[in-house]
Amino acid sequence: MRQWSFRREDGEWLASSIPRADRNLAAAIETLVVSFGENWQAIESCLDSWARMEQENGFDYSLSTSGAVARRISEETVEICDLYDQFEDMRISAAEFVGLLKALSATMQREI
């Protein structure tokens, strides 16, 4: 599983991972998180909602931001869907998805 990190550049959060993700996946992540701006509380709220929906629904639910939709398509998989032709839809593990949101929240809390 990739470990994600984020850095702020020109007002946007840029994503990188180890092992390295391809540019399309990084673009999907960056597009998904752009609407959070500097609001780590919004990310924490999304994580709470995600966990609650997992308990209530198992899978087959989604969360949307202004740029993309994260859809839980199976117990193990999240699909990040493009809304404005900025990237090709991508799939990642559900654990990786939660991990990257936690990493972004932690980075925001340290840097802002």
N, C-alpha and C positions, 0 to 999 in steps of 0.2 A: 504494500500500500504506500502511495506517495505521501510525503510530509510536505504540507504547504506552508509557505511564508509569504508575507506581503510587505511592500514598501510603498510609501506615498511619494508620488512624483507629479508635479503640475496639477495638484488637486485631485488626482485619481489614485486608486489602489491598484498596484501592479502585482500580479501573482507569479510566483515561481515555486517549483517543487523539486524534491529529491525522492526518487529518480525524476529526471526532467520530463515534464509533460510536453506534448507537441503544442505548437502555437495555437491550433484551433481550440484545444481544451483550455489553455490559459485564457484565450479570448472569451470563451464561454463563462469561465469563472469571473473574470473581470467585468463582463457585461451583467452578470447576475448580481454582483455586489456593488456596482456603481451607485445605485440609489441609496445605499446606506450612508453615503457621505462620511461623516465623522461620528455617526451615531451608533456607538457600540451597544447601547441599550436596545436599539431596534433589532440588532443581530441576536441578542439574548432573548428577546421576545419571540423571534422566529424560531430559535432553538426550542423554546418552551412549547410553542405551537406544534412544531414538528414532532416532538416527543409525545405530546398529548394525542395528536392524530394517529401516531403509530400505535398507541395503546388502544384507541377507539376503533381503528380501521384495519390494523395490520399493515396493509399497503393499499395502493390505489388512491392516493391523495396528492395534493400539490400545494406549493407556495409560490406566489408570484412576486416579482419586483417590477420596476418600471422597464427593465430591459430583457428579462428572461423569466422562464418558469422552470422550477425544479419539481419534477414529478416522480413520485415513488412508484415504480412500475413492478417491483417484486420485493420480496423480503430483503434481498441483497443489493438491489440496483436502483439508482436514481438517474433519471434522464434529464439533462438540462436542455431545454428547448428554446430556440431563438424566436424572438418576436419581430425583429426588424432586419433580417438578412445580414446579420453581423458575424455569424459563425454557423457551422453545421452542428445540428443537434448531437450531443455527446452523452455517453453513459459512463458513470463512475460507481464505485461501491457506495452503499449507504453510509458505511463507517467513514469513508474518506470524505464524503459530503459534510457530515457533521463535524469531522475534524478540521476541515478547512474553515468552516464558519467559526469554530472555537478559536482557531489560530488568528483569524482576522479580528475578532473581538478582543483577544488578548493584546494584539499589536496596537489596536486603537487605544486601548486603555493605557498602555505604556507611553504612547507617543503623543497623545492629545491632552 
